Amino acid sequence: MEGLIKGLIDVALGHDDNQQRNPPESREDQSRSTWAQVVTGEQDNDEPSSDRRHGYDRSQWNTEGQNYGRTEEWESSGSQTSARPHKAVHEGYGRNEDVGQNHSDQDHWNRKVQMNNWNEYKRPSSEQDYSEDVDYGASMEPSEEELSDLSRACNKLWELDVNRLVPGKDYEIDCGEGKKVYQKEDMAQGSLFSWLSEDIFRKPTFSRFCSLLDNYNPQEGYKEVVTSQELQEQAAFVEEISRTAPIKYLHKYLSSKGIVSENYQNFKRMMTTLWFELYGRGGTSSCSSAFEHVFVGEIKNRGEQEVSGFHNWIQFYLEEAKGRVDYQGYIFPRRRGQVPDSETQLLTVQFEWNGVLKSVSSTLIGVSPEFEIALYTLCFYMGGEDNQVELGPYPVIIKCYRLGNKIGSAFPIAES
């Protein structure tokens, strides 16, 4: 499985002064990690409106004029993780000098990690190793109730997401203080993520998801050039998630409705087209895709710059660890008594991405890539623009915007 881990860095193994929770593994044994060299939100009410191989230098995107591109060697530093980490020092994009660092403890070290695991992803998808297909038997077949109720079907996807992380065991967040959308003050003294177990990046669907994040120019309106290697990464990701329960359930659901072919290979090709085929946005053709917008994020340059899309927690964690995301607090929930805490897995936040504001963005924390792909695909085909569903303990509206026959955007909103 090590070949599936793409540039994983161990930042810290250390004690946590706050031991109020007792996860199965003690904090002393809990690995702290960040992801090395995976480069590369949307307002919740905004409607759809690479490096030199993509024909541009990533330093053009980096507002401080420093290197943004992929390198053969990645240098990072870490230290013991405090209960409330200070924010990253923006000495240079791609460096996480003070991520998760207790500033009262200056005992930290530098490590260099060779990027030799990237070669696994350069092979044709048919030559790569994948995890075993899951077989959940009858539970993979949608019930009559689920076929007639989108909310029940979405909740079934939640139940089938065996790769979903457990708060306190796999990661911890610190929501900081709340704010209104229009407030400009930074209400979070530290990062959103206090720590994250390195083990999650050993999960095949997580690691393959991360391999896709550096395939895009985040500037909206820039025409993308997709390389043969990137096509292989896309195919490998779809193949990997297609072996999981949420995607298999999605196929059975949509095929029973006559929306997709019963042939699983045809279904996988459809999924690749739906999520990765380029389309126009902001007046430029072939500059965006559903995957880029929803999971990676884009920067609108029409008028005042703003972040569009960017609803994935993994992308948030990685960018925060590298000092590109500045978490500024959660948005007050519509209902009193629903203040988020470290156990919350549906969160509405405000942040800046490389200095560009995302005034309000919602995300599902800890869910797997296959779950989100299945959830948004199901709502795209079976729902409308506003889809009221139940996801475990959370009443959620899945917002789904269409651009013709494409997913323009999809994201969750905490139901009032």
C-alpha positions, -999 to 999 in steps of 0.1 A, spaced: 0 0 0 30 23 5 31 27 -33 -3 44 -30 8 70 -6 17 101 -25 43 122 -8 32 117 28 51 135 55 52 128 92 52 162 108 49 152 145 45 125 171 38 141 204 18 145 236 -13 166 238 -18 186 269 -56 183 266 -65 147 273 -102 151 279 -111 125 253 -98 90 253 -98 76 218 -88 40 212 -52 51 207 -37 76 231 -26 109 217 9 99 225 6 71 200 -14 91 174 5 100 143 2 136 132 7 142 95 5 166 66 6 158 29 36 167 9 33 184 -24 -3 179 -34 -9 212 -52 -38 224 -53 -148 278 -15 -177 291 -35 -202 312 -18 -230 289 -7 -254 311 -28 -231 315 -58 -246 301 -89 -226 285 -117 -217 313 -137 -4 224 -131 26 236 -138 45 244 -171 28 213 -187 -4 234 -185 13 263 -203 19 285 -173 42 290 -143 25 284 -110 43 313 -95 18 335 -115 -9 321 -92 12 325 -61 5 361 -50 39 363 -32 57 353 -63 71 321 -48 73 286 -61 39 268 -63 49 239 -85 57 202 -80 92 195 -69 112 163 -67 119 169 -30 97 185 -4 110 201 28 87 206 57 90 211 94 69 201 123 68 199 161 46 185 188 10 194 181 -7 217 206 -43 215 215 -48 248 197 -22 252 170 -12 286 158 -17 296 122 9 288 96 35 315 90 33 325 53 70 325 47 64 307 14 37 287 -2 44 250 -1 61 253 33 44 246 65 69 260 90 46 265 119 16 244 111 4 227 143 34 242 162 32 250 199 50 283 199 61 278 235 80 247 224 106 256 198 119 220 195 111 213 159 130 196 131 132 196 93 127 166 71 131 160 35 111 134 17 119 121 -17 89 121 -40 95 86 -53 59 75 -47 46 96 -76 58 70 -101 30 46 -90 5 71 -104 23 76 -137 15 41 -149 -16 33 -170 -46 27 -148 -49 -8 -161 -14 -16 -147 -20 -3 -112 -29 -22 -81 -63 -16 -65 -81 -26 -34 -105 -56 -33 -141 -51 -43 -164 -48 -14 -194 -71 -12 -222 -61 12 -247 -84 -3 -284 -74 0 -275 -41 16 -261 -29 -18 -296 -32 -33 -317 -1 -29 -350 -8 -11 -384 4 -24 -384 31 2 -351 43 -8 -360 43 -45 -390 65 -37 -373 88 -12 -341 106 -21 -334 115 15 -334 78 26 -311 69 -3 -287 97 7 -288 84 43 -280 49 30 -249 63 14 -239 78 48 -244 43 64 -223 27 36 -194 51 40 -171 28 60 -141 50 52 -156 80 70 -133 92 98 -141 93 135 -137 126 153 -113 124 181 -98 91 168 -88 101 133 -86 139 136 -96 168 157 -108 203 147 -111 234 167 -139 256 154 -127 287 172 -152 315 176 -183 322 155 -192 352 133 -217 366 109 -210 363 72 -205 400 68 -181 403 97 -145 410 87 -127 400 119 -107 369 120 -123 349 149 -100 319 148 -66 323 165 -54 290 151 -60 264 124 -93 245 119 -75 212 120 -56 205 153 -43 172 141 -50 144 116 -38 108 116 -14 99 88 -32 66 85 -61 82 65 -37 88 36 -31 51 34 -67 46 24 -66 40 -14 -95 63 -23 -80 91 -2 -46 88 -17 -59 87 -53 -81 116 -46 -51 136 -35 -33 127 -67 -58 147 -86 -56 180 -67 -26 194 -85 -41 189 -120 -58 223 -122 -50 260 -126 -72 276 -98 -77 308 -118 -112 306 -133 -112 312 -170 -79 296 -177 -82 270 -204 -70 236 -189 -47 213 -208 -52 176 -197 -21 154 -200 -21 117 -206 -8 112 -171 -37 132 -157 -62 111 -177 -46 80 -161 -50 95 -126 -86 102 -133 -93 67 -146 -74 52 -116 -94 72 -91 -128 62 -107 -116 26 -108 -107 28 -71 -139 44 -58 -159 20 -80 -149 -8 -58 -165 8 -27 -199 4 -13 -212 40 -19 -204 39 -56 -218 4 -61 -250 14 -44 -252 45 -66 -249 24 -97 -276 0 -86 -298 29 -77 -294 48 -110 -295 17 -132 -327 6 -115 -342 40 -125 -329 35 -161 -306 65 -159 -273 47 -164 -263 14 -180 -264 -18 -160 -230 -25 -175 -205 -14 -148 -178 -4 -172 -202 19 -190 -212 34 -157 -175 41 -148 -170 59 -181 -201 79 -174 -188 89 -140 -154 99 -155 -172 121 -181 -196 137 -155 -168 147 -131 -138 153 -152 -149 164 -187 -140 201 -192 -166 227 -198 -168 265 -200 -172 289 -170 -168 326 -169 -168 330 -206 -139 307 -214 -143 272 -228 -127 241 -214 -116 259 -183 -135 241 -156 -149 207 -145 -173 195 -118 -143 180 -99 -122 211 -101 -150 234 -89 -165 213 -62 -134 197 -47 -104 219 -56 -118 254 -58 -115 282 -83 -107 320 -81 -132 343 -98 -116 373 -113 -147 391 -125 -148 422 -104 -135 416 -69 -117 383 -66 -135 356 -46 -132 319 -40 -157 297 -58 -163 261 -51 -138 245 -27 -161 224 -5 -139 195 3 -124 190 38 -93 171 25 -83 200 2 -90 224 31 -67 204 54 -39 202 29 -40 238 19 -42 249 56 -12 227 64 8 244 37 -2 279 48 -24 287 19 -57 287 38 -64 310 67 -94 298 87 -113 327 101 -141 311 122 -174 293 118 -206 310 107 -232 312 134 -258 284 128 -294 295 121 -306 277 152 -294 284 187 -281 253 204 -263 241 173 -229 257 179 -203 234 163 -177 216 183 -149 192 177 -174 164 170 -192 183 143 -190 168 108 -211 194 90 -195 228 93 -201 263 78 -169 284 78 -152 315 65 -117 315 52 -91 330 29 -74 310 2 -41 326 -8 -55 359 4 -88 356 -14 -119 355 7 -145 328 8 -171 345 30 -192 314 36 -186 278 27 -200 246 40 -183 212 41 -187 177 54 -158 169 76 -142 134 76 -163 119 49 -147 98 22 -142 109 -14 -164 81 -27 -192 92 -4 -192 128 -17 -189 117 -53 -219 93 -48 -239 119 -29 -236 147 -54 -241 124 -83 -273 110 -69 -287 144 -61 -277 156 -96 -296 128 -113 -325 123 -89 -330 157 -73 -334 194 -80 -315 225 -70 -324 222 -33 -325 187 -19 -336 182 17 -320 150 30 -309 133 62 -272 124 65 -269 104 98 -277 130 125 -276 160 101 -306 175 83 -289 189 52 -298 207 20 -277 195 -9 -274 224 -32 -270 212 -68 -265 237 -97 -266 225 -133 -247 238 -163 -267 220 -190 -260 183 -185 -230 190 -162 -226 196 -125 -220 233 -121 -217 230 -84 -227 209 -55 -224 214 -17 -242 209 16 -260 235 36 -270 229 72 -308 230 72 -324 257 94 
